[in-house]
Amino acid sequence: MESKVIPIYCDESGFTGENLLHDEQTIFSYASISCDETEAEEFVKYILGKYKIQTTELKGTNLLTQKSGKGKEAILEVLRHFNGKYKVSIHNKKFALACKFFEYIFEPVIASSSTLFYKNDFHLFIANFLYMLFSVNDLNAEQIFEKFEKSIRTKQFNKLEALFSELQNNHNNFITPMIVDFIKIHYKIIKDEIENLPKWTLDLTTASLYILLAHWNKDNNYSLQVFCDSSKPLEYDKTFFDCFIGGNEKVYSPYIKTTIPLTFNLLEGINMVDSKTSYAIQIADIISVAYAYAFKNDDDFSKQVQGIGKKFYIEGNIFPDFDYLKFEKSSVQLNIMILKELHFRSKNKIPLLSNFQETIREMNIQLVLQQFIIAQKN
């Protein structure tokens, strides 16, 4: 018995390549829709006629900027018509860069025991901390982000090395100096990681498509036939997706509690198409533009967009969550202790990861005892 085939059409909004610090394009949105070209063509032509749009191709940006407001009405009608047929991946690009910072600065150094740190959300503690500093225009975080981004884009570690002397004597907080020391001490490992990263490392397109396809396949064994608007990052990464062709087995992460598999079943390789010749891609474009706008603005249109499709945001979107920085929480106190321990071992040339699991267990016991003592005093 042949597997059912689901056509999926995808397009993005907010693409700035590896420049995640773009002043205006702060949100990246990648939309996917499951429909056939016939339905998409009929509806696009209906929208063109109803709203008297003088073009042969529907573009979300053009609809969004129409002064009459009719374009936004058209967008909302598109979202309502295809309600339940689309999924959207949305990312705050500056926070995504903060996550990349952990991935390429801390991860190479702690790789042999990285699961231990991820289980305790240490990565989210570091990423949210850097993003918080960036959000309040802390010069330290801004310098770190800019030089980190440049070092990744140019594959030149010296861009990041230039940061060291600038931040060495700046002690506005106790966390940033520990991070800077960590980079300085482990620079050889970090340098090797950065200088050997592939092209488009910072771009969010491939990661967004990957998680969207996993979502489309999580509750079924259907084959996905995927069509994407032409994209340089996807062209570069096309072979990555080929390993999922005919993949019927669902594999899940042993480290993260989630219902989303790490695998999906592709009918064939990713098809690159031109939006001018694909009505379904035009619909995906409108959806991606709508959500990029809605997550950047706080007007009535944005609220309507989010109200229509809130349940279609996928698990795995990248947005800051300052709960990971509430110092009164024991989990946050634990991550501060973990960072201090990594810093102490690094500076004193103690084996970095030796018995670290036991160390974290002792930290947890210490925190429980502290809470017990506080409770007794109260």
Secondary structure, DSSP 8 states (H G I E B T S, - for coil): ----EEEEEEEEES--TT-TT-SS--EEEEEEE---HHHHHHHHHHHHHHTT---SS--HHHHHT-TTSHHHHHHHHHHHHTTTSEEEEEEEHHHHHHHHHIIIIIHHHHGGGHHHHHHTTHHHHHHHHHHHHHHTT-HHHHHHHHHHHHHHHHT-THHHHHHHHHHTT--SSSHHHHHHHHHHHTHHHHHHHHHT--TTSS-SHHHHHHHHHHHHHTT---EEEEEEE--HHHHHHHHHHHTTBT-------SSS--S--S---BSSS-EEE-GGG-HHHHHHHHHHHHHHHHTT--SHHHHHHHHHHGGGB-TT-B---GGGG-TTSHHHHHHHHHHHHHHHHHHTT--TTTTHHHHHHHHHHHHHHHHHHHHHH-
